[in-house]
Amino acid sequence: MEMARSERVSDPVRTDWAGDDQQWWDWYMTLASQTPVESADVVSDPERSVEIEAPEYEVHASLTAPYALAEESVSFFRRNGYVRLRNMVPPSVVAALSRRVDELLDAMHGTGNDGRFLAVEQVWLTDPLVRGVTLSRRLGDVAAQLMGVDGVRLYHDNILSKEPGCGRTPWHRDNDHYPLASPAVCTSWFPLQRIPAAMGTLTCLPRTSVPGSVLKIPVSVENSSYDERVEAELRASGVVPDSSPFELGEVSFHAADCFHTAGPNRTGVPRRVLSSTYYADGTNVIDSPTVLSGKWRDFLPGVAPGTPAVSSLNPLVGSTAALTSVRR
Ligand SMILES: O=C(O)CCC(=O)C(=O)O
């Protein structure tokens, strides 16, 4: 009997990622079109922050306090699919987190990583300071409020370091990555230093500006063609994404359907962020996760495709209840 095509040919998309998480990122960055960063392109380093580091108790206290989310921020997020929130944490807290993240990256990846994109996943499981961010009501409640859901669970957290000389992050939407069957999924992107445009700032395309032609481009896991085609369509449409710099203490949230990229790091300083992804309580895992979903089974241990996305690694982090009283 003739075998079905799916039995004969292994589908490069509908398969689990076989390597580890860092290998996934190393591969994923090859899906971005790159212009080599020439030394003449390298810009002068951004001013180093000289903030005094907050002690641990202050880091925890600042992240436990609710954030006064403005109505305009909620409507901006719902219209555009992302929002940036200033003064989410004081500079001294960023400084304390930044030092801890430097230590964690150094322990895991050592030095001499110019040109690479480094990741450390599930940091909340081992580091109490980072756990204070990932599981904070301050981030979790804001995620719930922006998405308009009663409660959110954690999908995963990670440290993302775009080292000096590292190229672009490919254009993508996270809902092509996360195996979560809900539009109510969002990621907080928490810079650990100021991020000028030349350092590879997160660049989001407002929902209202997405040309219809971009939505029709098929995702490729073979090469950088998807990234190139998205870039070309945006250029042809004259659409300008938001690549403004980040201030110290500013945190952005982007929805899973938000098209985003990040530029190359043309400075001599690593661009480091903490990123955590939250989803609405009650969400299921999709029926067919793909290679783009990376190590999703590590983030949802024991959870089968098509069943509720709940495990011991997906605590409830935030809810809308707490915020209504502190709205501006
Ligand atoms: O940090 C980057 O360059 C990309 C991050 C990203 O794509 C995300 O947080 O969804």
The ligand as a MOL file (V3000), in Angstrom:
LIG
                    3D

  0  0  0     0  0            999 V3000
M  V30 BEGIN CTAB
M  V30 COUNTS 10 9 0 0 0
M  V30 BEGIN ATOM
M  V30 1 O 15.3150 40.5050 21.5910 0
M  V30 2 C 15.1530 40.3330 20.3780 0
M  V30 3 O 15.9610 40.7010 19.5310 0
M  V30 4 C 13.8950 39.6750 19.8860 0
M  V30 5 C 12.9550 39.3670 20.9810 0
M  V30 6 C 11.6600 38.8230 20.5140 0
M  V30 7 O 11.4710 38.5230 19.3650 0
M  V30 8 C 10.6010 38.6360 21.4790 0
M  V30 9 O 10.7950 38.9410 22.6760 0
M  V30 10 O 9.5090 38.2030 21.0670 0
M  V30 END ATOM
M  V30 BEGIN BOND
M  V30 1 2 1 2
M  V30 2 1 2 3
M  V30 3 1 2 4
M  V30 4 1 4 5
M  V30 5 1 5 6
M  V30 6 2 6 7
M  V30 7 1 6 8
M  V30 8 2 8 9
M  V30 9 1 8 10
M  V30 END BOND
M  V30 END CTAB
M  END
